[in-house]
């Protein structure tokens, strides 16, 4: 298979984006989300920097999600893996959790969209439970308090913090390796004390995540950990 280089891509400018993010979609190809004031002349350099990952994504043969559902869901941040089973019958679609981290979807499994919706609803519930627990854990560890947590389906941000110390976290964080998930929560908790990216802010982040520079860099490519059936 011959890969055209540089590849075709779509640029999405978002006023809330803080970093450049790359995402490969079956429907849209390579998408590059950038901050609103980003200089697009930097794109060629970014493509070269991530060339190996881009080529790997382009050469992979992926089925369109509408025709394929997951048989396993892995939450790297939780070190959990769930087996998914499907059973066709003439009843309303139901989801059942079984011992041993198994899920069975019973009913009209021919309706792929309905199956996907139920799986996503379950994933978001798991994310809400786990992220609530871990943010509370890091809050106690760092002695940085927050007003409330909202777990959302954010398109361009992994997390955010408001002036009243309300933190929002992207539910997809539970698909990421735990060091990256932890970095995002520590990052947002540090914003409860410093609502900026000043040296004082980064010094506070470093206190609880000495490898924050590495994790911040890896986070820019973290979309690779999100299953295609989730994002399409």
C-alpha positions in Angstrom: 0.0 0.0 0.0 1.4 3.4 -1.1 1.0 6.2 1.4 0.7 9.7 0.0 3.0 12.1 1.9 2.2 14.6 3.2 -1.3 13.1 3.8 -4.5 15.0 3.3 -5.8 16.4 6.5 -8.5 18.6 8.0 -7.7 21.5 10.3 -10.2 22.3 13.1 -9.6 25.5 15.0 -11.1 25.6 18.5 -11.0 28.5 20.8 -10.8 26.3 23.9 -8.0 24.0 22.5 -4.8 24.4 24.4 -2.6 22.0 22.4 -2.4 20.5 18.9 -4.3 17.2 18.8 -4.2 14.6 16.0 -7.1 12.2 15.4 -7.6 9.6 12.7 -11.3 9.0 11.7 -12.7 6.5 9.3 -15.1 9.2 8.1 -12.9 12.3 8.0 -9.3 10.9 7.8 -6.6 12.9 9.6 -8.0 15.7 11.7 -5.8 18.2 13.4 -7.4 20.3 16.1 -5.5 23.5 16.9 -5.9 26.6 19.1 -7.7 29.5 17.5 -4.5 31.6 17.1 -2.3 28.7 16.0 0.1 29.4 13.1 -0.9 26.8 10.4 2.6 27.1 8.9 3.7 24.8 11.8 1.6 22.0 10.4 4.3 20.4 8.2 6.6 20.2 11.1 3.9 18.5 13.2 3.2 16.0 10.5 6.9 15.1 10.3 7.1 14.8 14.1 4.3 12.3 14.2 4.9 10.6 10.8 5.4 7.1 12.2 2.0 7.2 14.0 0.2 8.8 11.1 1.5 6.2 8.6 0.6 3.4 11.0 -3.0 4.7 11.3 -3.3 5.1 7.5 -2.1 1.6 6.8 -4.4 -0.1 9.3 -7.5 -1.6 7.7 -10.4 -0.6 10.0 -14.0 -1.5 9.5 -16.6 1.2 9.7 -18.1 1.2 13.2 -21.6 0.9 11.8 -20.8 -2.6 10.8 -18.7 -3.7 13.8 -19.1 -3.6 17.5 -16.5 -4.3 20.2 -16.0 -7.7 21.7 -13.8 -6.3 24.4 -13.6 -2.9 26.2 -10.4 -2.0 27.9 -10.0 0.8 30.4 -6.2 1.3 30.6 -6.5 3.9 33.3 -8.3 1.4 35.5 -6.4 -1.7 34.3 -9.7 -3.3 33.5 -10.9 -5.3 30.6 -14.5 -6.4 29.9 -15.6 -9.1 27.5 -18.7 -8.2 25.4 -21.1 -10.8 24.2 -24.1 -10.4 21.9 -27.2 -12.6 21.8 -30.0 -12.2 19.2 -33.6 -12.6 20.3 -36.9 -10.9 19.6 -37.0 -8.7 22.7 -36.1 -5.2 23.6 -32.3 -4.7 23.8 -31.0 -5.1 27.3 -27.5 -5.0 28.8 -26.5 -7.4 31.6 -23.3 -7.3 33.7 -22.1 -10.8 34.6 -19.3 -11.9 37.1 -15.8 -11.9 35.8 -16.1 -8.6 34.0 -18.5 -9.7 31.3 -21.3 -7.8 29.6 -24.0 -9.4 27.4 -26.3 -7.5 25.1 -29.5 -9.4 24.6 -32.2 -8.5 22.1 -32.2 -7.0 18.6 -28.5 -6.8 18.2 -29.0 -6.1 14.5 -29.6 -2.5 15.5 -25.9 -1.5 15.7 -26.6 2.0 16.7 -28.8 0.9 19.6 -26.0 -1.4 20.8 -23.4 1.3 20.5 -25.6 3.8 22.4 -26.1 1.3 25.3 -22.3 0.5 25.4 -21.5 4.3 25.4 -24.0 4.9 28.2 -22.4 2.2 30.2 -18.9 3.5 29.5 -19.8 7.0 30.6 -21.3 5.6 33.8 -18.1 3.7 34.5 -16.1 6.9 33.8 -18.2 9.0 36.1 -17.7 6.5 39.0 -14.0 6.0 38.4 -13.0 9.7 37.7 -15.0 10.8 40.7 -13.0 8.4 42.9 -9.6 9.3 41.5 -10.1 13.1 41.5 -11.1 12.9 45.2 -8.0 10.8 45.8 -5.7 13.3 44.2 -7.5 16.1 45.9 -6.7 14.6 49.3 -3.2 13.7 48.2 -2.4 17.3 47.0 -4.6 19.1 49.5 -6.1 21.0 46.6 -9.8 21.2 47.0 -12.4 21.6 44.2 -16.0 22.7 44.2 -17.5 20.0 42.0 -16.8 17.6 39.2 -18.6 17.2 35.9 -17.7 14.3 33.6 -18.5 15.3 30.0 -18.1 14.2 26.4 -15.6 16.9 25.5 -14.4 17.1 21.9 -11.2 19.1 22.3 -10.3 19.1 25.9 -9.2 16.4 28.4 -10.1 18.6 31.3 -10.8 22.2 32.4 -11.2 24.2 35.6 -13.2 27.3 36.3 -12.6 30.2 38.6 -15.1 28.8 41.1 -13.0 25.5 41.2 -15.5 23.4 39.2 -13.6 20.8 37.3 -14.7 19.1 34.1 -13.1 15.8 32.9 -13.5 14.0 29.6 -15.1 10.6 30.1 -12.6 9.2 27.5 -9.8 9.6 30.0 -10.4 6.1 31.3 -9.2 4.7 28.0 -5.8 6.4 28.5 -2.8 4.9 30.3 -3.1 5.8 34.0 0.0 8.1 34.1 -1.8 10.3 31.5 -5.1 10.2 33.2 -3.4 11.1 36.5 -1.6 14.0 34.9 -4.8 15.5 33.6 -6.4 15.4 37.1 -3.3 16.8 38.8 -3.1 19.5 36.2 -6.7 20.6 36.7 -6.4 20.5 40.5 -3.4 22.7 40.3 -5.5 25.2 38.4 -7.7 25.6 41.6 -4.7 27.5 43.0 -3.2 29.0 39.8 -5.6 29.9 37.0 -2.8 30.2 34.5 0.3 28.4 33.2 2.8 30.4 35.1 6.1 29.0 36.5 4.4 28.7 39.9 1.7 26.6 38.3 4.1 24.2 36.6 6.2 24.0 39.8 3.1 22.8 41.6 2.3 20.3 38.9 5.9 19.0 39.1 5.6 18.5 42.9 3.0 15.8 42.3 4.0 14.6 38.8 7.7 14.9 38.3 7.3 13.6 34.7 4.7 16.1 33.7 6.6 17.3 30.6 6.7 13.7 29.3 3.0 13.2 30.1 2.0 16.6 28.5 3.8 15.6 25.3 2.3 12.1 25.2 -1.2 13.6 25.8 -1.0 15.3 22.4 -1.2 11.8 20.8 -3.5 10.3 23.3 -6.4 10.0 20.8 -4.7 6.8 19.6 -5.9 5.1 22.8 -9.6 5.8 22.1 -11.4 3.0 20.4 -12.7 3.9 16.9 -16.2 2.8 17.8 -16.3 5.4 20.5 -15.3 8.4 18.5 -16.9 7.8 15.1 
